[in-house]
Amino acid sequence: MIEVLRNTPWWTLPALTTVAFFSLILQGIRWYVLMSGSDSGLRFSTAMYAHLTGAFYSLVLPSNLSQDVVRTVMVSRKHGYSKSWGATWIAKLINLATSVLFSLFGFFILDLTSIRSTLPAIAISISLLLILFIISFSKRITKKFRSVFMKILPQRLLRILENIREEIYLFKDKKINLLWCTGLTFLTHILLILNAIILISVVTGRICIAESFAFIPIIELLALAFAFTPNGFGIREMLAYAMFAYIGFTNEQLAGYIILGYVSVLIKLAGGIPLLIKKLPVKLKSSPAG
């Protein structure tokens, strides 16, 4: 492992930092595009502040989902919880669909025969995505679930969910915002995959484009889904081990990949900068004069 890190080119850290930073920013822009479509009156600076703050707290809170929760709660105070959670739900659906499509593309160019054994899982995944999209935008379908939820959920929570549901319906008429969100999601996935391609090429000397397309979206998706550890720590590394074993790389190369990969995670520390800038004047005002 030490030998792998010693042979790392000088441009590796600047390249990884740049890719990770732009990916983080694009995620915030994507969410702002959806929020602007809901006529919430949210300013871009406020959206990015909430997004970066959420990214910062996701380093210590369980799962990447904590980033969405912190960001949405911060914005909900002034711009409505239904708009914030509705935009978050749509963003997650588009992100899920994009991850599946990119992974399928990767397996397709990697090995045509490898898809045959996974056709049932692929069919189920695509069917679930279609069902989620249809349910999200169909009042007729969700109305059938309302009577069931009325029996098991408190009235206050039911009203909150209904308000979010109504906000999600409005996105049917926000096609431009949905297209922009989809395009930005594609771009963030490309940056994510580019980050992996750079890492693998640095530690192994091989350029694994197909493998990165096939495995990285699924790895990130599963790390996001299992809300057990801060930022998916441990889960992502375990899945990276499976990827490296499939490709045929050594454990030393895997260790180098994981260590250098923390650059992409630690870039979220940048979210603490706007948080510190906002809090610092308050502390200065409250401190006694010297």
C-alpha positions in Angstrom: 0.0 0.0 0.0 2.8 2.4 0.9 4.4 1.7 -2.5 1.1 2.4 -4.3 0.7 5.8 -2.5 4.4 6.6 -3.1 3.9 6.2 -6.9 0.8 8.4 -6.9 1.3 11.3 -9.5 1.4 14.8 -8.1 -1.8 15.8 -10.0 -3.9 13.2 -8.3 -5.1 15.1 -5.3 -5.8 18.4 -7.2 -7.8 16.4 -9.8 -9.8 14.4 -7.2 -10.5 17.6 -5.2 -11.7 19.5 -8.3 -14.0 16.7 -9.4 -15.4 16.2 -5.9 -16.0 19.9 -5.4 -17.8 20.4 -8.7 -19.9 17.3 -8.0 -20.9 18.7 -4.6 -21.9 22.1 -6.1 -23.9 20.5 -8.9 -25.9 18.5 -6.4 -26.9 21.7 -4.7 -27.7 23.4 -8.0 -29.9 20.4 -9.0 -31.9 20.7 -5.8 -32.2 24.5 -6.2 -33.6 24.0 -9.8 -36.4 21.8 -8.4 -37.1 24.3 -5.6 -37.3 27.2 -8.0 -39.8 25.2 -10.0 -42.1 25.0 -6.9 -42.3 28.8 -6.7 -40.9 28.8 -3.2 -39.1 32.1 -3.5 -35.9 30.4 -2.4 -32.7 32.4 -3.2 -29.7 30.6 -4.7 -27.4 31.6 -1.9 -29.8 30.3 0.7 -30.2 27.0 -1.1 -26.4 26.5 -1.4 -25.8 27.4 2.2 -28.3 24.8 3.3 -26.9 22.3 0.9 -23.3 22.8 2.0 -24.3 22.7 5.6 -26.1 19.4 5.1 -23.1 18.0 3.4 -20.9 19.0 6.3 -23.2 17.4 8.9 -23.4 14.2 6.8 -19.8 13.5 7.8 -21.0 12.7 11.3 -24.7 11.8 10.9 -25.8 8.4 9.7 -25.9 8.0 5.9 -25.8 10.5 3.0 -29.6 10.8 3.6 -28.8 13.1 6.5 -27.5 15.6 4.1 -31.0 15.8 2.5 -32.7 15.9 5.9 -30.6 18.8 7.2 -30.8 20.8 4.0 -34.6 20.3 3.7 -35.3 21.1 7.4 -33.2 24.3 7.2 -35.1 25.5 4.1 -38.5 24.3 5.3 -38.6 26.9 8.1 -39.1 29.8 5.7 -40.1 28.2 2.4 -42.5 25.5 3.4 -41.9 21.9 4.3 -44.1 20.5 1.5 -42.1 22.3 -1.3 -38.8 21.2 0.3 -39.7 17.6 0.8 -41.5 17.4 -2.5 -38.3 18.6 -4.3 -36.2 16.2 -2.3 -38.4 13.2 -3.2 -38.3 14.1 -7.0 -34.5 14.5 -6.8 -34.1 11.1 -5.2 -36.3 9.4 -7.8 -34.3 10.9 -10.7 -31.0 10.0 -8.9 -32.2 6.4 -8.5 -33.2 6.1 -12.1 -30.0 7.5 -13.3 -27.9 5.2 -11.1 -29.7 2.2 -12.5 -29.3 3.4 -16.1 -25.6 4.1 -15.8 -25.0 0.8 -14.1 -26.9 -1.1 -16.8 -24.8 0.7 -19.5 -21.6 -0.2 -17.7 -22.5 -3.9 -17.5 -23.6 -3.8 -21.2 -20.3 -2.5 -22.5 -18.4 -4.6 -20.0 -19.8 -8.0 -20.9 -23.0 -8.7 -22.8 -23.4 -12.1 -21.2 -23.2 -10.7 -17.7 -26.6 -9.1 -18.1 -28.4 -12.3 -18.9 -28.2 -13.7 -15.4 -29.4 -10.4 -13.9 -32.3 -9.9 -16.2 -34.9 -10.7 -13.5 -33.3 -8.2 -11.1 -33.1 -5.6 -13.9 -36.7 -6.1 -14.8 -37.8 -5.7 -11.1 -35.7 -2.6 -10.7 -37.1 -0.9 -13.8 -40.6 -1.9 -12.8 -40.3 -0.5 -9.3 -38.9 2.8 -10.7 -41.9 3.1 -13.1 -44.3 2.3 -10.3 -42.7 5.0 -8.0 -42.9 7.6 -10.8 -46.5 6.7 -11.7 -47.6 6.8 -8.0 -45.8 10.1 -7.4 -47.7 11.9 -10.2 -51.1 10.1 -10.0 -53.8 11.3 -7.6 -56.0 8.5 -8.6 -53.5 5.9 -7.3 -52.4 7.6 -4.2 -56.0 8.3 -3.2 -56.5 4.5 -2.9 -53.8 4.4 -0.2 -55.3 7.3 1.8 -58.0 5.1 3.5 -55.2 2.7 4.6 -53.0 5.5 5.9 -55.9 7.1 7.8 -56.2 4.0 10.0 -52.5 3.8 10.9 -51.2 7.4 10.9 -52.0 10.4 13.1 -54.1 13.1 11.5 -51.3 15.7 11.8 -48.8 13.4 10.0 -51.4 12.5 7.4 -52.0 16.2 6.6 -48.2 16.8 6.2 -47.9 13.8 3.8 -50.9 15.1 1.8 -49.4 18.5 1.5 -46.2 17.0 0.2 -48.1 14.8 -2.2 -49.9 17.9 -3.6 -46.6 19.6 -4.1 -45.2 16.6 -5.9 -48.2 16.6 -8.3 -47.3 20.2 -9.4 -44.0 19.0 -10.9 -46.0 17.5 -13.7 -46.3 21.0 -15.1 -42.6 21.8 -14.4 -41.1 19.9 -17.3 -38.2 22.3 -17.8 -37.2 22.0 -14.2 -37.4 18.2 -14.4 -35.3 18.2 -17.6 -32.6 20.4 -16.0 -32.6 18.3 -12.8 -32.2 15.1 -15.0 -29.3 16.7 -16.9 -27.5 17.8 -13.8 -28.0 14.4 -12.3 -26.4 12.8 -15.3 -23.5 15.2 -15.0 -23.0 14.5 -11.3 -22.9 10.8 -12.1 -20.4 11.3 -14.8 -18.2 13.2 -12.4 -18.6 10.5 -9.8 -17.5 7.9 -12.3 -14.7 10.1 -13.6 -13.5 10.3 -10.0 -13.4 6.4 -9.8 -11.6 6.1 -13.1 -8.9 8.5 -12.0 -8.5 6.6 -8.7 -8.3 3.2 -10.3 -5.9 4.3 -12.9 -3.6 5.9 -10.3 -3.4 2.9 -8.0 -3.5 0.1 -10.7 -2.2 1.6 -13.9 -5.4 0.5 -15.7 -8.2 2.7 -17.1 -11.4 0.9 -16.2 -14.2 2.8 -17.8 -16.8 0.0 -18.2 -16.2 -1.3 -14.7 -16.6 2.2 -13.2 -19.9 2.7 -15.0 -21.1 -0.7 -13.9 -20.2 -0.6 -10.2 -19.8 3.0 -9.0 -23.5 4.1 -9.3 -24.6 0.9 -7.5 -22.0 1.3 -4.8 -23.1 4.9 -4.1 -26.7 3.9 -4.2 -26.3 1.1 -1.7 -24.1 3.3 0.5 -26.9 5.8 0.5 -29.6 3.2 1.2 -28.0 1.6 4.3 -28.4 4.4 6.9 -26.1 2.8 9.5 -22.9 4.8 9.4 -21.9 8.4 8.8 -21.6 9.1 5.1 -21.8 5.3 4.4 -18.4 4.6 5.9 -17.6 0.9 5.9 -20.4 0.0 3.5 -18.8 1.8 0.5 -15.4 0.2 1.3 -17.0 -3.3 1.5 -18.6 -2.8 -1.9 -15.3 -1.4 -3.3 -13.7 -4.7 -2.1 -16.2 -6.7 -4.1 -15.6 -4.5 -7.2 -11.8 -4.9 -6.9 -12.1 -8.7 -6.4 -14.3 -8.9 -9.5 -11.8 -7.0 -11.6 -8.8 -8.9 -10.2 -6.9 -6.2 -8.3 -4.8 -6.7 -5.2 -5.7 -5.8 -1.6 -2.8 -3.3 -1.6 -4.3 -1.5 -4.6 -7.7 -1.6 -2.9 -6.2 0.1 0.2 -4.7 2.8 -1.9 -8.0 3.3 -3.7 -9.9 3.7 -0.4 -7.4 6.1 1.2 -7.3 8.4 -1.9 -11.0 8.1 -2.1 -11.4 9.8 1.2 -10.5 13.1 -0.6 -14.0 13.0 -2.2 -15.6 12.5 1.2 -13.5 15.1 3.1 -14.3 17.7 0.5 -17.6 18.0 2.4 -15.7 19.8 5.1 -16.0 22.7 2.7 -19.6 22.9 3.9 -18.3 24.0 7.3 -16.8 27.2 5.7 -20.1 29.1 5.1 -21.4 27.7 8.4 -18.4 29.2 10.2 -18.6 32.5 8.3 -22.3 32.9 9.3 -21.7 32.0 13.0 -18.4 34.0 13.4 -20.0 37.5 13.4 -22.5 36.4 16.0 -19.7 35.2 18.3 -17.8 38.4 17.8 -20.8 40.5 18.7 -21.5 38.5 21.8 -17.9 38.5 23.0 -17.0 41.3 25.6 -15.0 44.2 24.4 -11.3 44.1 25.2 
